[in-house]
Amino acid sequence: MSISADPARNSQPRRKGPLELRRKQAAVEMSDQHLLDTKGPGQFVHTDPWRVLRIQSEFVEGFGALADIGKAVSVFGSARTKPGSVYYEMGVDVGRKLAEAGVAVITGGGPGSMEAANRGTVEGNGVSVGLGIELPFEQGLNQWVDLGINFRYFFARKTMFVKYAQGFIVLPGGLGTLDELFEAMVLVQTRKVTSFPIVLLGVDFWGPMIDWIKGTLVAEGMVSEKDLDLIQVVDDPAEAVERVLRAGPVPPLNGEQRPE
């Protein structure tokens, strides 16, 4: 066999960053060359590596903005709650009482119950935070948000709700509210967070859900009856605030393992 016919000897190795490439793998352009020569409509901003940087930037912005807000509680509820309704007034009362206790209020920044909690916080001279999300029916942050951050990614936004809050108060709401509620319950159940009270406001609204959890999930062995201890249900905004502020750490597992 001639030297030129031997692919193992005919190949010149190439380095590309930390990679060493040989034979067919070496037939690639240099990273700088690709960066500087690339023209076109900007498709690179829609690639996964670029998205990773965008995701990173959302965490950096969120951490930087919220690191110094002090003690805070996240308040959730429906964007469809109408001003002047019972649930809206509950939200205003919750926000005001948290502010008067020196606690910042974090909401999703939208209308309805979120607006109500932000409004009550401003009326109570507290720190009113809104974490918005990019949606096809985006309405923007409500007028009562003093510190607002808009997110592209739900998971980055959810991290902020938990990381910078000492607990959740959950007003009646729909799918988004349920999503936040059950994710918080899972984080507490699995000890990903070790001190995180969850208080539901509105006994008549939440009662049927609690009954279903007891009558179906617990009865079928899908969850433990102790998992219901992760949430408290009350009717009075003052009691909701008092419970979320006085709660202590989640008890240790004591060797108990959650069944798969």
N, C-alpha and C positions, 0 to 999 in steps of 0.2 A: 504493500500500500504506500503511495506517495505521501509526502508530508502535507501537501495541499489538500489531499483527500481525507485527511484525518480530522474530523470535526473537533475532537478534544484538543488537538494541538493548533488548529487553525483559528481558534477563537481568542480574541483579546478580552480579558475581563474588564468590566466597567463598574464603577462605583456610583451609586445614586443615594446620597445621604448615608444612612447606616447600612445600606444594602450592597452586597457584592454580587454582580450578575455576570453570567457566562452564556456562551452560545446564543441561542435565539433570544434569551432573556436580556442579553446585552444590547439588543437593537432597539433602544429607546432613546428619546431625546433627553437632554439635561433638564432638570427642574427649572432652573433660571431661564433656559431657552424657551420652555413651554410657557412660563409665566409672561415673558416679555414679548414673545411672538404672537400670543393668542389674541385674536381679534374676534369681533362678533357681537351678538346682542346681549352679552352678559349672562350666558347660561350657567357659568360657573357658580353664580350666587344661588342656584337651585340645586346644587350638589350636596351630598351628605357631609363631606368635610366642612363646607361653608356653614351648613346648619349647626354643626357642632360648635363652631365659634359663636354663632348667634345665640345658641342655648347658653353657652358659657357667659355671654354678655348679660343675659337676663338674670342669671344667678348673681353675677358681680354687682349689677345695678340694684337688685333687690336687697342683697346683703348690705351694701353700702348705704342705701336709703333708710333701712329699718333697724340697723344695729343699735342706734342710740335712742329709740323711742321709749325705752323703759318698759315697765310692766304693761301688758296689753291682753285683750280678749278679742277673739274673732267672733263676729256676729253674722249669722247666715239667715236667709229667708228669701221668699219669692220676689222676683223682679216685677211680678204682676199685682202685688198688693197695692191697693188704691189709697192715696192720701185721704186721711179722715176715717179710714176703716179701723176696726178694733185692732187688727194685727199691726197696722201702721203705727197706731198710737202706742202699742206695746213696744215697738222698735224704738220710737222716740224716747220712751221712758227708760228703756234699757240703756241706750246711749248716754242719756243724761246722768243716770245713776252711776254708770261706770266712770264717766268723766268726773263727777263729784267725788268719787273715791280715789281719784288720781290715776286712773287706768286708761290707757289709750284704747281706741276702738278700731279694729281692722274689719273692713267689709269687702265685698266684691266690687264696690264702687258704682254699682248700677242703680236703677230706680227701685221703687217698691220698698220692701223692708230694709234693703241696704241703705237707701236714701234716708229712711226713717232713723236708723241707728246713727248714721253720720250726722244727721240734723240734730238729734238729741245730744250728741257729743259736743257739737259746736255750741249749742245752747248752754251746756254745762261747762263751757270753757275748757274742753279737753282736747286731746290730740286725735284728729279725725283722719283716718287713713283709708284709702280706697285702692284696691288692686284690680284693675280692669283686665279684660281679656278680649282679644281680637275675635269678633264674631261677624257672620254675614249680615246680621241685623244690629250691628253695633250702634249703641245710643250714646256712647261716651260716658265719662265720669259725671256723677251727679254734682250739683252745685255746692253741696255741703262737705265735699272732700277737700281737706287742706293739704294733705300729702298724697299725691296720686302716682301710681306706676301702672303702665299698660304692658301687658304680656302677650306674646304670641302663643306660648305653650302652656297648656293647662298644668302640666306636671311641675313646671318651674313656679307657677303661681301658687299651686297647692303647698309646695314646700314652705313658702313664705307664711301662709296662713298658720301652719303648725309651728314652724321654727321660732317665730317671734310672738307667739301668743301663749298664755298660761292656761287657756281653756277655750271652749266653744259655748256660745249660747245660740241655740237653733230655734228660730221662729218658723211657723208653718211655711212650707215651700214645696217646690216640685222636684224634678229630676236632678237639677244641679245641687239643690239643698240636700237631697238624699245621698247624692254622690259624696259630698263633703262629710256628711254625718257618718256614713258607713265606713269610709276610709279612716276617719278618726277613730272609730270603734276598733277597727282592725289594728291600727297602730298601737292603741292602748292594750288590746288583748294580747298582742305579740310582744309587748314591752319594748317596742321601738321608741315610744315615749313613755316616761315613767311617772309623770305627774301631769295629768291632762283631764280635768273634769269636763264632762259634756252634759249640759243642761238643756232640755227641750222645753220650750214655752208654749203651752196650749194643750191642756189635758184632753179636751174633746177631739182636737185634731190628731194628736199623736196616739191616743188610746187604742184605736183599731189596729195600728201598726204593732204596738206592743202586744196586743192580744194575739195577733197573727204569729209573731215571733214565739210567744209562749205556746200557742196551740198547735203550731206546725213545726217550726224549726227545733224548738226544745223537745217537743213530743216525738219527732222523728230522729232525734239524736244528732241533728246537724250542728247545733250549738249547745253549749253548756248553760244551765240555768244561771250560773254565776256570771255569764256574759251580760246578763241584763243589769248587773250591778254597775256596768260601765256607764250607764245613762241614768239621769234623774229627770222626772217630768213634773213640772209645776205650772201654775196658772198666773202667779203674781210676778211681774217684772222685778220687783224689789227682792223677792225670794230667789229668783234666778240669779241675780247679781250676787247676792249674799252667798249662795251655794258655790258659785264658780270661784269666788274669791277666797273662801275658807277651806277649800278642798286641799287635802294633803297628797303625798305620793301614792302611786298605785302600789298595793301590797305585793311583796315578792312572791314568786311562783312557788317557793318552798318545795322544789323538786317535782311539782305537778307538771306533767307534760300534756300538751294539747293533742288529742287524737287526730290522726290524719284522715 
